[in-house]
């Protein structure tokens, strides 16, 4: 008797082969998705390494990447990078955290309660169109050149992206969801907890990611103007002392901090958006 299940042309063997093939393609797609960015970065670093050595750019003003990497390692080894990084992170995280605590509840109130929107709307329109860096001299004059002015600047720059995206997220919640929840007798607190905020989470986190980028940018600019520690100070001091590799090492450190910020925020967003289907 012929064993049909074991025969190469049988339906069972094909059914086993097809899922295995699809899994292989899926793993291949995932691997390629993560490989492409690495290839792009490797090409960029290769061009950076080759351009100064081939004389395409002045090696004094743009050292090869290997020289910058050595300077980066040296700054890490002697502790200077951590000193400046910790100063910048403490300022950025403090202002950023305060902005989240203030902007999200305020955005919900403005979006949900019309009297609040009518009262605060004009002043918000005035300040949202005023660049944070334009107010840097004002913050320094009022709050001094110390930590308070820098944290206040980060707070100002971070508040509006979060605030505006929170307003947009709450106002664009599907009205049918709200009506359905109310018809089920859901109280206001549970309505916000179970319907409004979960539906607005993607838009709110878009504002948080924008605010994270803004907080780093304005802080670095503030540290370049007046500070004795921080990544912005490191870049400016290295430029003035003509320590060009150290300057580029500081720029790389800023990029890594930005990537870390974004990665943490994306991870938290996925935690709060588990109800959404995977894209």
N, C-alpha and C positions, 0 to 999 in steps of 0.2 A: 504493500500500500504506500502511496506517495504522501509524504507529509506536506500538506498544502501550505500550512503556516510558515514552514521553513523554506519554501521554494522562492527563488529570487524574484519571480514575477508576480507573487501573490499580493493581495490587497493589504494584508497585515504588514508585510515588510515595507511596502511603500508608505503606509501610515506611520511607521516608525522612522523612516528615512526623512520624511517631509518636516516633522518638528525639529529633528536634529539639524537639518539644513537651515531652517529658519532661525534656530538659535545661533548657528554659526554666523549667519549673515548679520544678526542683531549685534553679536559681540564684535564683529568686524566693523559695523557702523559706529558703535560706541568708541572702539579703539581709534578709528580714523577721526572721529569728532574731537578727541583729545590730542591726537597727533598733529593735526593741522596748525593749531596755535603754537605748538612747540617748534614746528618747522619754520613758521613765520618769525618767531623770536630768534631762532638760530641764524636765519638769513640776515636779520637786522644786525645781530651782534657780529656776524662775519663781515658785513659791510663796514661796520664801525671799526673793527680791528684792522681791516685791509686798507681803508681809505687813507689814514694818516701814514701808514708804512709805505704806501705806494706814492706818496707825495700829492695825493689829490686834494688834501687839506693840510693846513699847517699843524704839525704834531704838537706844537707848543700850546695852541688854543683848543685842539681836540685830540687829546692823547688816545692811543689805542685802548680798546676795552680791557685788555689784560693789565695795563698800567692802572686804570681806574679800579679794576677788581682788586689789585694789590693794595691800593690806597684804602679801599673799603674794608678789607680784612684787617689792615693796620689800625684803622679807626675803631673797629670792633674789638681788637685785641687790647688796645690801650685804654678802652673804656670811654673815649670821647663820644663815640656815636651814641652809646646808651645814655650818656648824660644829656645830650641834645635831644635825643628821641623822647626820653621820659619827660623832659620839660614841655615839648610840643604836644605829646599825647595827653598830659594832664590838663593843659589848657583846652585842647580841642574836645576831649571827652566831657569835661565839665560844662562848657558852653553848649555842646551838642545835646547832652542829657537834659539840661534845663530847657532847651528849645523844644524837645519832645514833650516834656511834662507840661509846658505852657501851650504849645501850638495845637496839639491834638484835641484836648478838651475845648479850647477856644474855637477851633475850626468846626467841631461838632455843634457847638452852641450857635455859631453864626449861620451854619447851613440849615439848622433845624428850627430856630426861633427867629422869625422875621423881625421883631423889635430889636433884637441884638444886632442883626445884620444892618438894619437902618441906622442904628446908633454908631457902630464901629466902622461901617463901610467907608465913609469919606476919609478918615484918618489912615485906614489901611491902604487905600488907594494912593494916598500921599506918600507913605513911607515905602511901599512896595516898589515904587519907581525910583527910589533913591539908592544908589549903589553903596554897598557896605564900605568899600575902601574910600569913598568920598567922605564918609563920616569918621574916618580914622583920626584926623586931627582933632575933631570934636571930642571923641572918646578920650584921647590923650590929655587934652586940656582939662576936661571935667574929672576924669578918673585917675589921671597920672600915667606915668610910663611903666608902671608895674604890671602885675598879673591881672588886676581887675579890668583894665582897659582892653586887654587882649581877649579875656573870656567874654566880656560884653560884646566885642566885635564879632566873635564866633557865634554868640547867641543871636545877635541881630541877623547875621548872614544865614543862619540855619533856620530861623523861625519861619520866614515867609515861604520857602518851598514846601515845608511840612504843612503850614497853615492852609495855603491855597489848594494843595492836593487833597487835604482832608475835607475842605469845603466841597471841592468837586466830587470826591468819592461819595460823600453822604448825599449830596443832591442828586446824583445819578443812580441811586439805588432804585431798582425796579419797583414802581408803585404797587404793582400787584402783590409783591411779597409783603409790603407793609400792610396793605388792606387785608391780606389773608391772615397775617399775624394778629391784627387787631380784631378781626372777626372771631378768632379763637380765644379772645379775651386776654391776650398777653399784656401785662402791665408795661408801663413805659420803660422801666429799667431792663426788663427781660427783652423788650423789643430791641433796644439798643444792643444788648449783649448777644442776642441770638440771630438778629436779622441785619440791623444797620451796620454795625462795625464789621462783622465777617464779610459782608458784601463790599464794604469800602476798603478792606485791607489791601488789595493790590494797588489801588491808587494812592493810599496813604504811604505805602512803602516805596512807591516811586518818588514821592516827595522826600522821604527819609534818605534815600540814596542820593538824590540831588543835594540835599542839605549836607550830607557827609562830605561830598566833594567840595562844596562851597566852604565848609568849615576849615578844611585843610588849606585851601587856596588863600583865603583871607588871613588865616593865621600866619602862614609863611610870609605873606606880604607885610604883616604887622611886625613880625620878628626881624625882618630885614631893615625896618625903619628904626625900631628902638627895642633892643633886647640884649641880654648878656648870655643867653643860652637858648637853644632851640635849633631846629633844622634850618630855618630861615637865616638865623644868625650864623650858623656854620657855613652856609653857602656864601653869604656876603663877606664874612671874615676871610674865607679861603680865596675869594676873588681878589680882595684888597691886598692880601699877602702873596698873591700870585701862586697859590697852591692849587693849581687847576685840577689835578686828579682828585683832591679832596672835595672840590666844588662839585664835580660830577658824581662823586660818591654820595654826597648829600642829596643830590637830585634823584639818584637811584633809590635812596632810602625813602624819600617822599613817595615815589611811585609804589614801592613795596607797601608802605603804610596805606596808601589808597586802595591797593588790591586787597589787603587784609580787611580794611573797613568794609569794602563792598562784599567780600566773601562772608563775613559775619552777618551782615544785614540780609543777604540773600538766604542764608541758612535759617535765620529767625523768621523771615517771610514765609519760607516753605513750612515751617512749624505751625504758623498761624493760618496757612492756606491749604491745609491737608484735605479740605473738602473739595478743592478744585481738581478736575481731571488732569492727569499728566499730559503735557504737550508733546 
